[in-house]
Amino acid sequence: MVSSRKYCSSVAFIVLDSQIIFLLTGGANPQPGEISLAHHGVLFLDELPEFDRKVLEVLREPLESGRILISRAARQAEFPARFQLVAAMNPCPCGYLGHPRHACRCTPDQVSKYRGKISGPLLDRIDMIVEVPVLPESALLSAADGESSATVRERVAQARERQLTRQGHPNNALQPKAIDMHCVPDNAGLSLLSAAINKLGLSARASHRILRMARTIADLDNASAIQSRHIAEAIQYRRTLSGS
């Protein structure tokens, strides 16, 4: 999945390891929209800053509760959903910020305004933000040397089975008390997380998401305990758009 701008220098992929539901309704009778229709699937939103900010802000509460309650004069409707949200955006309005060969035409204020369309509270509910730089022609034309999809699928299936055996549900469904039980890092990892909370000013929500992410990374690593390297990788995904 890439940005619609063919030559953009980088694309921020935002992945939510969470339950989510969003409802677009009209008239007296509430109807499920595209996000609630993605139940048990993946919803991909391209050009994320182009969505109206009010629409994006509506996502905040459903990201926490996994449902939304719509009230009308005649009735109320609740739409639950569990799915993974993936979104993409350009590094700036023109798409060339950081490009090695094309100059960016945007002013700092334009870049700041563009990225500011994604609010801090919404970013706080996002598990991973990954910047993908532009690939050189040699990489685009050469054969892929990574793992096959079948290999990755097997590793993910094994990690999921570990989660179900340990706690009865995937890590994304862990609540605070369960996080305290199943997501305890070693001493080095705890010190690293404490330093990150103080240095980066992480919220309680962000720290819980780091622990859940680290638990998943450890499961993929076939590690029974969360180690400092798992915490370090999870923290790395908590970058902000202003610092990308």
Secondary structure, DSSP 8 states (H G I E B T S, - for coil): ---SSTT-SEEEEEEE-S--------SSS----TTGGGTTSEEEESSGGGS-HHHHHTTHHHHHHSEEEEE-SS-EEEEE---EEEEEE-SSSSS-TT-SSS-----HHHHHHHHTTS-HHHHTT-SEEEEEE---HHHHHS---S--HHHHHHHHHHHHHHHHHHHSS-GGG--HHHHHHH--B-HHHHHHHHHHHHHHT--HHHHHHHHHHHHHHHHHTT-SSB-HHHHHHHHHTT--GGG-
